[in-house]
Amino acid sequence: MTYTRKNRGVCSVSTTVTLAEDGTIEDVTVLGGCSGNLKGISSLLKGMPAQEAIERMEGLTCGSKSTSCPDQIAKALREALEQ
């Protein structure tokens, strides 16, 4: 299943996640933001259970912002699991 979420409060525009039927992350693509960092994060997430990734990234902030790109990925993963 593939799910796309519009990001809020960060430099990146959107996050697209693809999950296997068992909730394992198959792919994460973030449009905009810090390309190298987000490619690295996406690569590290492949094969990880979505719930574990959510627990690791949810609530992370970026500078003075109340959210971050990893937090937005966690939100996209949570919403995808709820579908």
C-alpha positions as CSV (number, residue, x, y, z in Angstrom):
1,M,0.0,0.0,0.0
2,T,1.3,3.5,-0.9
3,Y,0.2,6.5,1.0
4,T,1.1,10.2,0.5
5,R,0.9,12.9,3.1
6,K,1.3,16.7,2.7
7,N,4.0,17.8,5.2
8,R,3.4,20.7,7.6
9,G,5.8,23.0,9.4
10,V,9.0,21.8,7.6
11,C,11.0,22.5,4.4
12,S,9.9,19.3,2.7
13,V,6.6,19.3,0.8
14,S,5.3,15.7,1.1
15,T,6.1,12.2,2.2
16,T,5.1,9.0,0.3
17,V,5.4,5.7,2.1
18,T,4.9,2.2,0.7
19,L,4.1,-0.5,3.3
20,A,4.0,-4.3,2.9
21,E,0.8,-6.1,4.1
22,D,2.6,-6.9,7.4
23,G,3.4,-3.2,8.1
24,T,7.0,-3.4,7.0
25,I,8.4,-0.3,5.2
26,E,9.2,-1.0,1.6
27,D,9.9,2.6,0.5
28,V,9.9,6.2,1.8
29,T,10.2,9.2,-0.6
30,V,10.3,12.8,0.7
31,L,9.8,15.6,-1.8
32,G,11.9,18.7,-0.9
33,G,13.9,19.1,2.3
34,C,17.6,18.2,2.8
35,S,18.0,15.6,0.0
36,G,21.1,13.7,1.3
37,N,19.8,13.4,4.8
38,L,16.3,12.3,3.7
39,K,17.7,9.8,1.2
40,G,19.8,8.4,4.1
41,I,16.8,8.2,6.4
42,S,14.7,6.5,3.7
43,S,17.4,3.9,3.1
44,L,17.7,3.1,6.8
45,L,13.9,2.7,7.1
46,K,13.6,0.1,4.4
47,G,12.7,-3.3,5.9
48,M,11.9,-1.8,9.3
49,P,8.5,-2.3,10.9
50,A,6.5,0.9,10.5
51,Q,5.6,0.9,14.2
52,E,9.3,0.8,15.2
53,A,10.1,3.7,12.9
54,I,7.2,5.7,14.3
55,E,8.5,5.1,17.9
56,R,12.0,6.2,16.9
57,M,11.1,9.4,15.0
58,E,7.8,10.7,16.4
59,G,8.2,14.0,18.2
60,L,11.6,14.9,16.9
61,T,12.1,18.6,16.2
62,C,14.3,20.6,13.8
63,G,15.8,23.8,15.3
64,S,13.1,26.0,16.8
65,K,10.3,24.2,14.8
66,S,7.9,22.0,16.7
67,T,8.3,19.2,14.1
68,S,10.9,17.8,11.7
69,C,11.1,15.8,8.5
70,P,11.5,12.5,10.5
71,D,8.5,13.5,12.6
72,Q,6.5,14.1,9.4
73,I,7.6,10.7,8.1
74,A,6.3,9.2,11.4
75,K,3.0,10.9,10.9
76,A,2.7,9.6,7.3
77,L,3.5,6.1,8.6
78,R,0.9,6.3,11.3
79,E,-1.7,7.5,8.9
80,A,-0.8,4.8,6.4
81,L,-1.2,2.1,9.1
82,E,-4.6,3.5,10.0
83,Q,-5.8,3.1,6.4
